[in-house]
Amino acid sequence: MKTVETGPRVENFSISEESLAAIILEARAFEEVVPETDVEDGADELDERDAPQHDDGHGNPARKVLMETISSMSEDEQETLVALTWLGRGDFDVEEWAEARKMATDRDNGDVATYLSGIPMLADYLEAGAATLGISLSDTTSQSMSH
């Protein structure tokens, strides 16, 4: 069991900062192919649940790369990604990390790679979750981008 030393001590955080940064970059690459919705004057802002869903992945190499990377991770790492996503979108707070991890472990909703790659704003949620845990990815992300 790894403990993250860069922020609040949390148990069951099984992903290295480098791996997490790589997933975020791949999620960003996939999200770039999804057109943004322009909110006109006077229009209500879209709730994230109303945001356009990502395509089914056919013909989308960025989604394929993201899904392959997630699928190649251990089950524990995949569960950590799910819990971190939930933390980042506000479903849990840092004090509920153990509960989020347990729910991610207990979830039986199919393939994790398909689930995560279907979440609009995945990269933002992962970054927000990491920030909530005190994990800084800025150095790691810039190193990943330069390779």
C-alpha positions in Angstrom: 0.0 0.0 0.0 1.4 3.3 -1.1 0.9 6.6 0.8 1.1 9.8 -1.1 3.6 12.1 0.6 2.9 15.2 -1.5 -0.5 16.0 0.2 -2.8 14.6 2.8 -1.8 11.1 3.7 -4.3 8.8 1.9 -4.2 5.1 1.8 -4.7 3.1 -1.4 -3.4 5.6 -3.8 -1.7 3.2 -6.2 -0.9 5.4 -9.2 2.4 7.1 -9.7 2.3 10.8 -10.5 3.9 10.1 -13.9 1.2 7.6 -14.8 -1.6 9.9 -13.6 -0.1 12.8 -15.7 0.1 10.5 -18.7 -3.6 9.5 -18.3 -4.6 13.2 -18.0 -2.7 14.1 -21.1 -4.3 11.3 -23.1 -7.8 12.3 -21.8 -7.1 15.9 -22.9 -6.1 14.7 -26.3 -9.4 12.8 -26.6 -11.4 15.7 -25.3 -9.8 18.0 -27.9 -11.8 16.2 -30.6 -15.1 16.8 -28.8 -16.5 20.2 -29.9 -17.1 22.7 -27.2 -20.7 24.0 -26.7 -21.0 27.7 -27.1 -23.4 29.2 -24.5 -25.2 32.2 -26.0 -26.3 35.4 -24.2 -29.2 34.7 -21.8 -28.9 30.9 -22.3 -28.5 28.8 -19.2 -25.2 27.1 -18.8 -25.2 23.5 -19.6 -24.9 21.1 -16.7 -22.1 18.6 -17.3 -24.8 15.8 -17.6 -26.2 17.7 -20.6 -22.8 18.1 -22.2 -22.4 16.2 -25.5 -21.2 12.6 -24.9 -18.0 11.5 -26.4 -18.4 9.4 -29.5 -18.3 5.6 -29.3 -14.6 5.6 -30.1 -14.9 4.2 -33.7 -12.3 6.1 -35.7 -11.1 8.0 -32.7 -7.4 7.0 -32.1 -7.1 9.3 -29.1 -9.9 7.4 -27.3 -8.4 4.1 -28.3 -5.0 5.1 -26.8 -6.7 6.3 -23.6 -8.7 3.1 -23.2 -5.7 0.9 -23.9 -3.6 2.8 -21.3 -6.4 2.4 -18.7 -7.0 -1.2 -19.6 -3.2 -2.0 -19.2 -3.3 -0.7 -15.6 -3.8 -3.0 -12.6 -7.3 -3.4 -11.2 -6.1 -1.4 -8.1 -4.8 1.4 -10.3 -8.1 1.5 -12.3 -10.1 1.7 -9.0 -7.9 4.6 -7.9 -8.6 6.4 -11.2 -12.4 5.9 -10.7 -12.2 7.2 -7.1 -10.0 10.1 -8.1 -12.5 11.1 -10.8 -15.4 11.0 -8.3 -13.3 13.1 -5.9 -12.5 15.6 -8.6 -16.1 16.1 -9.7 -17.2 16.6 -6.1 -19.0 13.3 -5.4 -16.7 12.8 -2.4 -14.3 15.0 -0.4 -10.8 14.2 0.8 -12.1 12.9 4.2 -14.2 10.4 2.3 -11.3 8.9 0.2 -11.5 5.5 1.8 -15.3 5.4 1.1 -14.7 6.5 -2.6 -12.0 3.8 -3.0 -14.4 1.1 -1.5 -17.2 2.2 -3.8 -14.8 2.1 -6.8 -13.7 -1.4 -5.7 -17.3 -2.6 -5.3 -18.7 -1.0 -8.5 -19.8 -3.5 -11.0 -20.7 -1.3 -14.0 -18.6 -2.9 -16.7 -15.2 -2.0 -18.1 -13.4 0.8 -16.3 -11.7 2.1 -19.5 -15.1 2.4 -21.2 -16.6 4.1 -18.2 -13.9 6.6 -17.7 -13.4 7.5 -21.4 -17.1 8.2 -21.6 -17.0 10.9 -18.9 -16.8 14.4 -20.4 -14.2 16.5 -18.6 -12.3 13.4 -17.3 -8.9 15.2 -17.4 -10.4 18.1 -15.4 -11.8 15.8 -12.8 -8.6 13.9 -12.5 -6.6 17.1 -12.0 -9.1 18.4 -9.5 -9.0 15.1 -7.6 -5.2 15.2 -7.5 -5.2 18.8 -6.3 -7.7 17.9 -3.6 -5.3 15.3 -2.4 -2.4 17.8 -2.6 -0.8 16.1 -5.5 1.0 18.5 -7.8 1.2 17.3 -11.4 2.5 20.5 -13.0 6.1 19.4 -13.1 5.2 15.8 -14.1 2.8 17.0 -16.9 5.4 19.4 -18.4 8.0 16.6 -18.3 5.6 14.2 -20.1 4.8 16.8 -22.7 8.5 17.3 -23.5 9.1 13.7 -24.3 
